[in-house]
């Protein structure tokens, strides 16, 4: 601990030692934030790597449509039966599907952006819809139906939208993987409003988590997956806590587990911790 010197009137005299102490502490905080941002970005890359089949399926639909409309236009032109309205419609559809493919790629690119300070006011329902959109194709490939039950009106939250979307996506992916081998594969994502907080819940119908693992679920390198690293939930909790919220899990009354996180409504901002 650095001693604080005072003048005759009792006013503190901040010497070089105090300045060095504050500078070192701020540097350590910046390093910790940078390290967390790097881990979070690495998790996003890993998550999207697991979703490549879904991305391929999602892109294949507009690309197949483009090929189909282009062949139709070419056939009409070669046969000499090419009324202008028919060709115009086909070309318009080609443009629309190309834009759709571009939007899909842009959505994934935005999710992969390295972290920077992007705290802004957003609607939690919009983040849920964006995350669900990213996960829907791979979930469909795995036979999982994602259901949304969103509060009609949500207060704004001030967050890094990419990081919170990352947490939601990670919870959805975990829920889908928890139902592998189950006959009933339905995942519910819900939003609710509390006192000064919003809450997002992801409920699966899997086999549940043993009590022994549940107590250590958010620790690094703890996983129930055969090939998992056990970092997703740990990073997710760090992200939520850095936003002044909390993340927890609880067993369902029937089958499966529900993961929930709560965040303060706009006005609390980063670093604000709920009571």
Secondary structure, 3 states (H helix, E strand, C coil): CCCCEECCCCCEECCHHHHHHHHHHHHHHHHHHHHHHHHHHHHHHHHHHHCHHHHHHHHHHHHHHHHHHHHHHHHHHHHCCCCHHHHHHHHHHHHHHHHHHHHHHHHHHHHHCCCCCCEEEEEHHHHHHHHHHHHHHHHHHCCCEEEEECCCCCCEEEEEHHHHHHHHHHHHHHHHHHCCCCCCCEEEEEEEECCCEEEEEEECCCCCCCHHHHCCCCCCCCCCCCCCCCCHHHHHHHHHHHCCCEEEEEECCCCCEEEEEEEECCCCCCCCCCC
